Amino acid sequence: MSKFGDLIDAKIPILLNFYSEWDESATEMHATLRDVAAVMGDHGKVIKIDVEKNPKLAEALRVKGLPTMMIYKGGEMVWRQSGDQDANTIISLMKDFV
């Protein structure tokens, strides 16, 4: 988990998206997340995490529903939400933490 600690310790907001390939609503968020990443550029980062490949991390962060998104900044979680979100909402949230 030390890699995870390094990942979330950034000075820019980091959006983590927990998903699984078998969950249709979670995979439908991929296009939205690409839009978010494009708008944020160097001011934020979007990382998709497959819960099937990272079960210990998902369990440690108590991910129950998919998709689950979290924004970290400076090593601390500053926002968390499960369920679909639109790009404008996510972008607005991330800009709040730039």
C-alpha positions as CSV (number, residue, x, y, z in Angstrom):
1,M,0.0,0.0,0.0
2,S,3.0,2.3,0.1
3,K,2.5,2.9,-3.7
4,F,-1.0,4.0,-2.9
5,G,0.3,6.4,-0.3
6,D,2.7,7.9,-2.8
7,L,-0.2,8.1,-5.3
8,I,-2.6,10.1,-3.1
9,D,0.0,12.3,-1.6
10,A,0.0,14.7,-4.6
11,K,-0.6,18.4,-4.3
12,I,-3.2,18.2,-7.1
13,P,-6.6,16.5,-6.6
14,I,-6.5,12.8,-7.5
15,L,-9.8,11.2,-8.5
16,L,-10.0,7.5,-7.9
17,N,-12.7,5.6,-9.7
18,F,-13.4,2.1,-8.4
19,Y,-15.0,-0.1,-11.0
20,S,-15.4,-3.6,-12.4
21,E,-15.6,-4.7,-16.0
22,W,-18.7,-6.7,-15.2
23,D,-20.6,-3.6,-13.9
24,E,-22.2,-1.8,-16.8
25,S,-22.8,1.5,-15.0
26,A,-19.2,1.6,-13.8
27,T,-17.8,1.0,-17.3
28,E,-20.1,3.6,-18.8
29,M,-18.3,6.1,-16.6
30,H,-15.1,5.6,-18.5
31,A,-16.0,8.2,-21.2
32,T,-17.1,10.7,-18.6
33,L,-13.7,10.2,-16.8
34,R,-11.8,10.7,-20.0
35,D,-13.6,14.1,-20.4
36,V,-12.7,15.0,-16.8
37,A,-9.1,14.1,-17.3
38,A,-9.0,16.2,-20.5
39,V,-10.5,19.3,-18.9
40,M,-8.3,19.0,-15.7
41,G,-5.0,18.5,-17.6
42,D,-2.1,19.0,-15.3
43,H,-4.3,20.4,-12.5
44,G,-5.8,17.0,-11.6
45,K,-5.4,13.3,-12.2
46,V,-8.0,10.5,-12.9
47,I,-7.1,7.0,-11.9
48,K,-9.4,4.0,-12.6
49,I,-9.0,1.1,-10.2
50,D,-10.5,-2.3,-11.1
51,V,-11.8,-3.9,-7.8
52,E,-11.3,-7.4,-9.2
53,K,-7.5,-6.7,-9.6
54,N,-7.2,-4.7,-6.4
55,P,-9.5,-6.4,-3.9
56,K,-7.4,-5.5,-0.8
57,L,-7.4,-1.8,-1.6
58,A,-11.1,-1.9,-2.3
59,E,-11.7,-3.6,1.0
60,A,-9.4,-1.3,2.9
61,L,-11.3,1.7,1.6
62,R,-14.7,0.0,2.2
63,V,-15.8,0.2,-1.4
64,K,-19.2,-1.5,-1.5
65,G,-21.0,-0.1,-4.5
66,L,-19.8,0.5,-8.1
67,P,-18.8,2.9,-9.3
68,T,-17.3,4.6,-6.2
69,M,-15.3,7.7,-6.7
70,M,-13.0,9.5,-4.2
71,I,-11.0,12.6,-4.5
72,Y,-7.7,12.8,-2.5
73,K,-5.5,15.8,-2.1
74,G,-2.3,15.9,0.0
75,G,-2.9,12.3,1.2
76,E,-6.4,13.0,2.6
77,M,-9.8,12.0,1.2
78,V,-11.7,15.2,0.6
79,W,-14.8,13.8,-1.3
80,R,-16.4,10.4,-1.8
81,Q,-19.5,9.3,-3.7
82,S,-21.0,6.0,-5.0
83,G,-23.0,5.9,-8.2
84,D,-22.9,7.6,-11.5
85,Q,-21.8,11.3,-11.7
86,D,-21.8,13.6,-14.7
87,A,-18.5,15.2,-15.9
88,N,-19.5,18.8,-15.0
89,T,-20.1,17.8,-11.4
90,I,-16.8,15.9,-11.1
91,I,-14.9,18.7,-12.8
92,S,-16.4,21.3,-10.5
93,L,-15.6,19.3,-7.4
94,M,-12.0,18.7,-8.5
95,K,-11.5,22.4,-9.3
96,D,-12.6,23.2,-5.7
97,F,-9.5,21.4,-4.5
98,V,-6.9,22.7,-7.0
